[in-house]
Amino acid sequence: METHKAKRVEIIIERPMVRRLTDALTKAGVTGYTILPVFGGSGQSGAWTREGQVSPAGGMAAVVCLIRPDRLDGLLDAAFAVVETHIGVVSITDAEVLRADRF
C-alpha cells in the first residue's frame, strides 16, 4: 500500500485557549485537527493533574493535526501566535498517511 509524507503537529495548550487556537488554525487553512483532553503530566513547573478539579477550564488539551509538509509553516505561524503568550508546547514529527487527498 502506498503511503505519503506528512507532518504530525501536536499542540498542548491551556483548555480555555483551544477555541482561539482552532480558529487561528482554520484561518491559516488547516482543514482538520483532533482535540484530546490532557489529564496530567510533568513539565518545567513540575507534575500536575486534573484530579480534583471541578471544571475542565483549568486543564490542558492536545490539538493534533496531520498536514502536508508544504503547509507546515502556515500552521506553525498560526499556532505560535496563540501559544507564545500562554502555557503550551508545540511538537512536530514526521508521519506517513494512506490518503494524501485528506490533508
Contact map, one row per residue, 1 for C-alpha under 8 A:
1110000000000000000000000000000000000000000000000000000000000000000000000000000000000000000000000100000
1111000000000000000000000000000000000000000000000000000000000000000000000000000000000000000000000100000
1111100000000000000000000000000000000000000000000000000000000000000000000000000000000000000000011111000
0111110000000000000000000000000000000000000000000000000000000000000000000000000000000000000000011111000
0011111000000000000000000000000000000000000000000000000000000000000110000000000000000000000001111000000
0001111100000000000000000000000000000000000000000000000000000000011110000000000000000000000001111000000
0000111110000000000000000000000000000000000000000000000000000000111110010000000000000000000111110000000
0000011111000000000000000000000000000000000000000000000000000001111000000000000000000000000111100000000
0000001111100000000000000000000000000000000000000000000000000001111000000000000000000000011110000000000
0000000111110000000000000000000000000000000000000000000000000111100000000000000000000000111100000000000
0000000011111000000000000000000000000000000000000000000000000111000000000000001000000001111000000000000
0000000001111100000000000000000000000000000000000000000000011110000000000000000000000001110000000000000
0000000000111110110000000000000000000000000000000000000000011110000000000000000000100111100000000000000
0000000000011111110000000000000000000000000000000000000001111000000000000000000000000111000000000000000
0000000000001111110000000000000000000000000000000000000111111000000000000000000000000000000000000000000
0000000000000111111000000000000000000000000000000000000011000000000000000000000000000000000000000000000
0000000000001111111110000000000000000000000000000000000000000000000000000000000001000000000000000000000
0000000000001111111111000000000000000000000000000000000000001010000000000000000000000000000000000000000
0000000000000001111111100000000000000000000000000000000000000000000000000000000000000000000000000000000
0000000000000000111111110000000000000000000000000000000000000000000000000000000001000000000000000000000
0000000000000000111111111000000000000000000000000000000000000000000000000000011001000000000000000000000
0000000000000000011111111100000000000000000000000000000000000000000000000000000000000000000000000000000
0000000000000000001111111110000000000000000000000000000000000000000000000000000000000000000000000000000
0000000000000000000111111111000000000000000000000000000000000000000000000000011001000000000000000000000
0000000000000000000011111111110000000000000000000000000000000000000000000010011000000000000000000000000
0000000000000000000001111111111000000000000000000000000000000000000000000000000000000000000000000000000
0000000000000000000000111111110000000000000000000000000000000000000000000000000000000000000000000000000
0000000000000000000000011111110000000000000000000000000000000000000000000110010000000000000000000000000
0000000000000000000000001111111000000000000000000000000000000000000000000110000000000000000000000000000
0000000000000000000000001111111110000000000000000000000000000000001000000010000000000000000000000000000
0000000000000000000000000100111110000000000000000000000000000000000000000000000000000000000000000000001
0000000000000000000000000000011111000000000000000000000000000000110000000000000000000000000000000000001
0000000000000000000000000000011111100000000000000000000000000011110000000000000000000000000000000000000
0000000000000000000000000000000111110000000000000000000000000111100000000000000000000000000000000000000
0000000000000000000000000000000011111000000000000000000000001111000000000000000000000000000000000000000
0000000000000000000000000000000001111100000000000000000000001111000000000000000000000000000000000000000
0000000000000000000000000000000000111110000000000000000000011100000000000000000000000000000000000000000
0000000000000000000000000000000000011111100000000000000000111100000000000000000000000000000000000000000
0000000000000000000000000000000000001111100000001110000000110000000000000000000000000000000000000000000
0000000000000000000000000000000000000111110000111100000000000000000000000000000000000000000000000000000
0000000000000000000000000000000000000111111000111000000000000000000000000000000000000000000000000000000
0000000000000000000000000000000000000001111111110000000000000000000000000000000000000000000000000000000
0000000000000000000000000000000000000000111111100000000000000000000000000000000000000000000000000000000
0000000000000000000000000000000000000000011111000000000000000000000000000000000000000000000000000000000
0000000000000000000000000000000000000000011111100000000000000000000000000000000000000000000000000000000
0000000000000000000000000000000000000000011111110000000000000000000000000000000000000000000000000000000
0000000000000000000000000000000000000001111011111000000000000000000000000000000000000000000000000000000
0000000000000000000000000000000000000001110001111100000000000000000000000000000000000000000000000000000
0000000000000000000000000000000000000011100000111110000000000000000000000000000000000000000000000000000
0000000000000000000000000000000000000011000000011111100101100000000000000000000000000000000000000000000
0000000000000000000000000000000000000010000000001111100000000000000000000000000000000000000000000000000
0000000000000000000000000000000000000000000000000111110000000000000000000000000000000000000000000000000
0000000000000000000000000000000000000000000000000111111101000000000000000000000000000000000000000000000
0000000000000000000000000000000000000000000000000001111100000000000000000000000000000000000000000000000
0000000000000000000000000000000000000000000000000000111111000000000000000000000000000000000000000000000
0000000000000010000000000000000000000000000000000100111111100000000000000000000000000000000000000000000
0000000000000011000000000000000000000000000000000000001111100000000000000000000000000000000000000000000
0000000000000111000000000000000000000000000000000100101111110000000000000000000000000000000000000000000
0000000000000110000000000000000000000110000000000100000111111000000000000000000000000000000000000000000
0000000000011110000000000000000000001110000000000000000001111100000000000000000000000000000000000000000
0000000000011110010000000000000000111100000000000000000000111110000000000000000000000000000000000000000
0000000001111000000000000000000001111100000000000000000000011111000000000000000000000000000000000000000
0000000001111000010000000000000011110000000000000000000000001111100000000000000000000000000000000000000
0000000111100000000000000000000011110000000000000000000000000111110000000000000000000000000000000000000
0000001111000000000000000000000111000000000000000000000000000011111000000000000000000000000000000000000
0000011110000000000000000000000110000000000000000000000000000001111100000000000000000000000000100000001
0000011110000000000000000000010000000000000000000000000000000000111110110000000000000000000000000000001
0000111000000000000000000000000000000000000000000000000000000000011111110000000000000000000000000000001
0000111000000000000000000000000000000000000000000000000000000000001111110000000000000000000000000000000
0000000000000000000000000000000000000000000000000000000000000000000111111000000000000000000000000000000
0000000000000000000000000000000000000000000000000000000000000000001111111110000000000000000000000000000
0000001000000000000000000000000000000000000000000000000000000000001111111111000000000000000000000000000
0000000000000000000000000000000000000000000000000000000000000000000001111111100000000000000000000000000
0000000000000000000000000001100000000000000000000000000000000000000000111111110000000000000000000000000
0000000000000000000000001001110000000000000000000000000000000000000000111111111000000000000000000000000
0000000000000000000000000000000000000000000000000000000000000000000000011111111100000000000000000000000
0000000000000000000000000000000000000000000000000000000000000000000000001111111110000000000000000000000
0000000000000000000010011001000000000000000000000000000000000000000000000111111111000000000000000000000
0000000000100000000010011000000000000000000000000000000000000000000000000011111111100000000000000000000
0000000000000000000000000000000000000000000000000000000000000000000000000001111111110000000000000000000
0000000000000000000000000000000000000000000000000000000000000000000000000000111111111000000000000000000
0000000000000000100110010000000000000000000000000000000000000000000000000000011111111100000000000000000
0000000000001000000000000000000000000000000000000000000000000000000000000000001111111111100000000000000
0000000000000000000000000000000000000000000000000000000000000000000000000000000111111111000000000000000
0000000000000000000000000000000000000000000000000000000000000000000000000000000011111110000000000000000
0000000000001100000000000000000000000000000000000000000000000000000000000000000001111111000000000000000
0000000000001100000000000000000000000000000000000000000000000000000000000000000000111111100000000000000
0000000000111100000000000000000000000000000000000000000000000000000000000000000000110111110000000000000
0000000001111000000000000000000000000000000000000000000000000000000000000000000000100011111000000000000
0000000011110000000000000000000000000000000000000000000000000000000000000000000000000001111100000000000
0000000011100000000000000000000000000000000000000000000000000000000000000000000000000000111110000000000
0000001111000000000000000000000000000000000000000000000000000000000000000000000000000000011111000000000
0000001110000000000000000000000000000000000000000000000000000000000000000000000000000000001111100000000
0000111100000000000000000000000000000000000000000000000000000000000000000000000000000000000111110000000
0000111100000000000000000000000000000000000000000000000000000000010000000000000000000000000011111000000
0011111000000000000000000000000000000000000000000000000000000000000000000000000000000000000001111100000
0011110000000000000000000000000000000000000000000000000000000000000000000000000000000000000000111111000
1111000000000000000000000000000000000000000000000000000000000000000000000000000000000000000000011111000
0011000000000000000000000000000000000000000000000000000000000000000000000000000000000000000000001111111
0011000000000000000000000000000000000000000000000000000000000000000000000000000000000000000000001111111
0000000000000000000000000000000000000000000000000000000000000000000000000000000000000000000000000011111
0000000000000000000000000000000000000000000000000000000000000000000000000000000000000000000000000011111
0000000000000000000000000000001100000000000000000000000000000000011100000000000000000000000000000011111
